[in-house]
Amino acid sequence: MDTIGAYEAKTHLPKLLKRVAQGERITITKHGVPVAVLQPSEPSIVEDPTIVIEKLRAFRKGRSLGESSIKEMIEEGRR
């Protein structure tokens, strides 16, 4: 893991981000004291849209707005 000062990190951020995107971890220091670590983010899990839609439909079953309509709820929110 490489260490870099805060001023240099600010000045060379695009280059640092490229290095991090390649898997490197970089510690940022301020006056020699570590204050942050740049590291690759965890890969996000992308769920299949058809599965998400099915989950939403299953969630909606048996649920209603009761006596209210969506229009009434929108109007209520504007007050």
N, C-alpha and C positions, 0 to 999 in steps of 0.2 A: 504494500500500500504506500503510495506516494504522499508526501506532505507538501502543502503549498500555503503561502501567506494569504490573508484576506484581500489585500490590495492586488496582488498578482492574480488571484482567482477572479476578482472583479474585472480586471483588465483582459484576461484570457478565457473568459467563461465559455465561448463557443468551442474553443479547442479542448477545454476540459470536458465539456459535454460529449464531444466525439469520443474521447478516451473512455469515458464512463459507459457510453453506448456499446463499446467493444468489450465491456466486462470489468474494467479497472475500477478500483475503489480509491478515492482521493480524500485525505483529511485536510480540512481547511483550518489554519491556525490564526490567532490574533495575538500578536506579541509573544509568539511561541507556545501559546496555550491552545490545544485543540478545541474548536467550537462547533464544528460540523463535519459530517462525512458525506461526500457525494458517492453514491453507489447506484448500480442499475436497479430499476424498479422491478418488482415482481411482475411476471406476465399476467395480464388480466384475462380472466376467463370469459370468453364470448360464448353465450348460450344461443342455440339455434332459435331464430325468431318464431318458428312454428311451435316449438315447445313452450316458449314464453306466452304466446297467445293462448294455447291450451290451458296453461296454468291460470291465466287471467279469467278465462271462461269458467273454469272450475271454481275459482274464488267467487265469481259473481252469482253462481247458482244458489238460490235460496235467500238472496239478499235483495233488499229493495230500499227505495228512498222513503217508503211509508207514504204519508199523505203529501209530501213535498214533491215538487218537480225540480228539474235541474235549473230551469229558468228562475224559479223562486229562490233557490239557493244562491244563484249568482247575484240576484238583486239584494238578498240579505247580506251578502259579503261586501257589497258596495256601500252599505250604510255605515 
